[in-house]
Amino acid sequence: MSPNTEATTPAPDAPPQAPTLGQTWWFWLKVGCISFGGPAGQIALLHQELVERRRWISERRFLHALNYCMVLPGPEAQQLATYLGWLMHRSWGGIVAGALFVLPSLLLLIALSWIYLVFGSTPLVAGLFAGIQPAVTAIVLQAAWRMGTRALRNPVLWALAGLSWFALYVLHAPFPAIVLGAGLIGLAGGPLAPRYFQTGAGHSSAAAAHGPALIDDDTPPPAHARFSARRLFAVLAWGLLLWMLPMVALVLLWGGDHTLTQMAWFFTKAALLTFGGAYAVLPYVYQGAVEHFQWLSAAQMMDGLALGETTPGPLIMVVAFVGYVGGHTQALLGDGSRLASGALAATVATWFTFLPSFLFILGGGPFIESTRKNLRFTAPLSAITAAVVGVIASLALFFGEHVFWPQGMGGRFDLSAALIAAAAAVALIRFKRPVVQVIAACALAGWTLSALA
């Protein structure tokens, strides 16, 4: 069946026809190729396509799945795609959805990373990135704004977002502690003040406007979405095997201290220990990849984030850029094989970053489906979603410091970068311009200013 055929919009009052796994393959491939705009944009795209246009899932069930993915460490948009693919077509549906969400971005980033390292020192490319870096700060700020307008529906959730920002940016509290604290607040506050922690509040009118969904609010979970300890252990066993085989191969081929092995360990920890989605994981990756292992410089990390914003797929695909730069500059496979070295390192970083995400969804999805109408479980999810907004806002300030004061807070203030960032923020938030258009305009502005300097 062709992509155009599967994209047919169902009649407003008729339930949509259930797609086959083969038909959804085209859909997820298309999403993987056009999912620009970072997590906020990708979640909006999934909502538009799955809830509003195709009506494969209802608004409330979409938000319930999203809240669960917000709790997990790792890329929430990719995990959400995996969850929805799994809910419709069992494990293979989740694998297809999650893999195709990532694969186009990996291939494109390998090509762009090679171009960046080979031609990045030219005045043209350097000028372009001088404009792109301020745009990245505005994009992260916009992500906090968009998520906040959807998730912060009352003063209590706004207060949680503010507290999480203060804890991370001022007190430098670890991400897991912030997520745990928010979850405990939601757990205690749900029974005491349920109206402040209910999921999906304010969306009923929108859900009614969309029409009946294939997986509607009252659709019982399919057989594979019902919790089974045996199924959970099977998923965990397969996941452990898929983690161990490449790890053992890396150790046997190159040893435990080799860069590729260190990348495997580091990105496994990043996937398991960092909460709050792609924007929240970036400070951890920055600290490890730039400051500890020194696989790349701080400026290269910012440029990699810009490339991640301009390519489809999860923003956390910046790990592929990190891996590529580390493998390419160290010529892991020999000086004459730098492209192959970078591609291998990028693949290693991507594999160990995303493998846990599949396990979280395929293993934990059945339990989450059983909690849809249980406020005891949904209240902590709402509280954690609010906390994530504050985490993303703190990341915007983190990047702003590095872009506006490139020599440190005591150094020169880059007025041109600040003006570009302000213009980008207005274009994104006020005029709702697409991310790719804003990045292109900022790149042109940066190149023009560098040429005039």
N, C-alpha and C positions, 0 to 999 in steps of 0.2 A: 504494500500500500504506500502511496507517495506521501511526502510531507504535507502537500497541499490538501490531500484528502483527509488526513487525520486532524487537520486544523479546523474543520468545519464547526461553526458555532451552533449549539443545539437550540431548538425552538424555546422561547421564553418560558412556557408553561409545561414543557415536556421534560421528563428526566433524560439526561444524556445517555447515549449508548456507551456501554463499557468498552474501552479500547483493549486490544490485545497487547501483549508484551512487545511484539514486533512493531506495532503501530506507535507505541510510546517510545521506542528506540529512536525514531526520527525526531520526536518532540524533544527528548533530552539532549540529543545531538545539537539541535537548533539552539536550545537554551545554553549549552556549553559554548556555542560560538557567538552568542549575542549578549551574554550576561555581563554587561559592563556596569560600572558605577559602584563597585564595592559591595559589601554585605547589604547595606540599606537599599541600593538599587536592585540587587539581585532578589532580595525578599519581595520587593515591590513587583518585580517582573513575575516571580512565581505566583504571587497573589493575583495579579492581573490575568495570567494565563490559566491557572488552575481553578481559582475561585470564581472570577468574574466571567471569563470567556468560555472555557470548556466546562466549568462546573463539575469537575471531577471530585471536588471536596468542598465541604461547607466552610463558611467563615469561621465559626467557632472551633471546628476541628483543626482547621489550618492554624489558628492562633494557639491552640493547645499544643500542637506539635512544635510550633515556633518557640513557645515558652520553654519546652523541654530542651530544645537545641540551644537556647540561650544559656541554660544551666551548664551544659557540657563544655569541657575544654575543647578547643579546636574551632574550625570554621563553621559558623552556624548556618550560613546559606547552603553550603554543600551538604551539611548534615540534614537540613530540612528537605532538600531534594531527595536524598537517600531515604529519609523517613517516608515521604509521600510515594516514592517509587515502590518501597517495601510494602506499604499499606495496600497498594493496588495489586501488586504482582509478586508477593512473597519475597524471598531473599534475592532471587535473580533480578527482580524489578528494582530493588534497592541498589544492588551492585551496578546495574546498568545506569541508573540515574546518577549515582554518585561518581562513577568513573567517567562518564561522558561530560559531567559538569567540570571535570578537571583536565582531561586529556588535551583538548584543543589549546588550553592556556599553557600547558607544559611545553608542547611543541613550539608554540609561538614565542614563549619566553626564552627557550634555548636559542632560537634564531636571533631574537633581539639582544640577548645578552652577548652573543658573539659580535654583533655589529657594534654594541656599546663599547666593548673592550678593545676592539680593533680600531674603531674610528672615533671613540669618545673624546679624545684629546684635541680634535680639530675645533677651530673657533666656532663653526656652525653648530656642532652638536653641543659644545659646552654652553653656548648662548641659549640654545633651546632649553637645556636643563636648568639654567638659571631662572627661567620663567616657570618651569614646571614645578620646581620644588615649593615655591609659595602656594601654588594651586593645590598641592597635596594637603597643606595645612587647612585650607578652606574646605576641601572635600571631607576631611575628617570632622571638622566642625559641623558641616552640613549633615553628616551621618548622625551626629549626636542630636541635632535639631529635629531631623525627620523621625528618628526613633522616639525621641522625647514626646513629640506631638501625638504619637500613636499610643505609647505605653504609659505616659504620666497623666492619668485621667483624674487625679484628685491631689489635694495638698500632701497627703501622707506619702504617696509615691514620689512627688516632687522632693519632699524632704529626704527620702531615701537616696534619690539621685544626688542631691547636694552633699549628703554625708559620705557617700562613696567617693565623690570627687575629692572632698577634703581629706579623706583617709588615704587616698592614693597619691594625690599631688602634693599635699602638705606634709602628711605624716609618713609617706612612703610605705604604707602598709602593703603586705603581699596580696596579690589577686585572690588566692584561695580564701584568705581570711575575710576579705570583703564579701565574696560570694557566700561564704558560710554564715557571716553575720546577717546579711540580708535574708537568707533563707530562714534563719532562726526567728528574725523579726516577723516574717510572713507566717511562719508556723504558729507563733504565739498570737499574732494579731488577727489571723483569719477567723478563729472562733469568737474573738472579742468584738471585732468590727468587720464583719464579712463584706460589707458594701465597699470597703476600701481595697479589698484584695481579690475580688471576683475577676476572672478572666473573661474577655469578650464583652465587657460592659460597653454599651454605646454602639455596638455593631449590629444589633438586631435588625434595624431598618435597612442597613446595607445588605445584610444576608437575605432579607426578604426580597429585595430588589433584584438579586442575582437569579432567583428562581431555584427550583429543587436541584440538589446536587446528587451526583452518583453515590458519594459517601456523605450522607446528610447528617444533621445533628443526631438523629435518632437511629441511624443505621447501625445495627449491632456489629461488633468487630468480627471480621472473617476468622475462620478457624486458625489460620497461621498467626493471627494477631492476639491470640489468647495465651496467657502466660503458661509456660511449661518449663519446669526445672530441667528436664531432659534436653529440651531444645536450647536452653540457655547454656548448658554445659557443652553442648555440641558446637555452638557458636564460639565460645571461649577456646575450645580445643583447636578449632580451625584457625582462629586468630593467633594463638600462640605458635602454631606450626608455621604460619605465613610470616611471622615475625622472626622466628628462630632460624629458618632456612637461609635467608639472605644475610642475617647477622653472623651466623657460623661461617658462611662462605667468605665474608669480608675478613673475619679474623684469620681463617686458614690461609687466605691468599696474601694478605698484607700485614696482619698482626693487629693487636689491640690498640697500638698507639698511632696507627696510620690515620690520615685525615678522613678518609672515607668511613672508617670505623667510628671515629670520633663524631662525624656528622650523624651517623646512624643512631648513636647513643643520645646525642644532643637533641635531635629532632624527635626522638621517641619521648624524651622528657618534656619537650615543648608541647607535644600533643597531649600528654597526660596531666601535666601540672599547671597549665595556664588556662584560666577561665575568662569568659567574656567575649569570645569570638575573635575574629581576625584582628580588629583594632587593639584589643587588650593584649594579645599575644605578642604584638610587635615590640614593645619595650623589652620583653624577655629575650626575644631573638636578637635585638640590637645589643643588649648587654653581653650575651654569650658570643655571638658571631663577630662583633666588632671589637669589644673590649677584652674578652677573655681569649678566644681562639685567634682573633685577628685574621679571619678569612677575607675580610674586606674592610674598607675605611668607612667612617661615618658618612662622608659625602656619597660614597657608592651605595650605602644603605638607603639614603634618601632617594637617590636616582632609581634604585631598584623598586622602591615603593611607588615612584612615579610610573615606572614601566608596568607595575602590577595594576595601577589604576587605569592605564590606557589599554589594557588587554582584557579579554573576557575571562570569566572564571573567578574563583575566590581570591580575595586580596591576599590571603595568606600564601598564595602561590609565589609571593616574594621569596619564600624559602628556596624555590627553584633557582631564582637569581642568585641568592646567597651561595647555594651549592655550586652553581656554574662558575661564579667568580672565583671561589676558593679552588675549585678543581682546575680551572683554566690558568690562573696565575701561578699555581704550584706545579703545573704540568705533571699531574699525577701519573699519566701513562707515557710520559716522555715529552721532550720539547717539541717534537714533530707531530704530536697528537693532542694539541691543546683543546681543539674542538671536541674530540672524543672524551677527553678528561673532564671538561666542563659538563658535557651532556650526561656522562655517567654520574657525576656528583649531583647534578640537578635531579636525576632520577632517584638516586638514593635519598636525598632530602625529601622529595615528594612522597615516596613510598612510606617512609617511616613517620611522616607527618600525618598522612591521611588514613593509614591502616586502622588506628584506634577509632576513628570516626565511624567507620563501617561497623565495628564491633559494638560501639555504644548504641547504635541504632538497631542493628539486627538482634542484639541481645536484650537491650532495654526497652525497645518499642512495645512489646506485648504488655509489660508492666505499666507503661505510661498510658496505653489505651484503656487500661482498667481503672484509671484514676480520673477520667474526664469530668465526672460530675461530683468528685469528692473534694470539697473545699480544703480539706486537710492537706491535700497534695497540691492543689492549684494555687493556693495563697502563697506558699513559698516561691513558686515559679513566677508569679506576678511581682513579688518583691525583688527577686533576683534580676528580672528584666529591667526594673527601675534602676537598680544599682549599676547595671551595665551602661546605662545612659551616662551616668557620672564618670564611669571609667573611660568611655570614649571621649568625653569632654576634656578629661585630664590629658589624654593622648594628643588632642589638638594643641593644647598649651605646650606639651613636651616637644612637638615638632616645631611649633612657633618659635620657641627659644633657640633652636638650632638653625632655623632659617633666618630669623631677623637679627640674631647676634651670632654670626658664623664663627667669630673668634672667642665666644663665651660671653656671659652676661656682662662682664666688665669691658668688653671690646666695643667696636664700632657698630652702631645700629644701621641696618641695611634698609634705608627708606624705600628704595625701589621695590625690594621684595615685599615690604609691608603693604605698599600701594597695590601691587599685583594681587596679593592675598586678599585684600579688602575688596577689590573689584571682583575677584573670583567668588568670594562669599556672597556678594550682592547678586551676582549672576545666578548662582546656584540656589540660594534661599529665596530671594525676592522674585526673580524672574524665572526660576525653575528651568534653567537651561541644562541640556544634557551634559554629563561629565566630560565626554570626549570633546565636545565643542569648547568647553571652558578650558580644558587642558591645551587644546590646539591654540586657542587665542592667547593664553598665558605664555606658551612656548614662543609664539611669534613676538610677543611683547618683550620677553627676556632676550631673544636674539637681537631685536632692534636696539634695546638699551645697551647691550654689550657691544654692538657694532658702533654705537655713537660714543661710547666711553673712550 
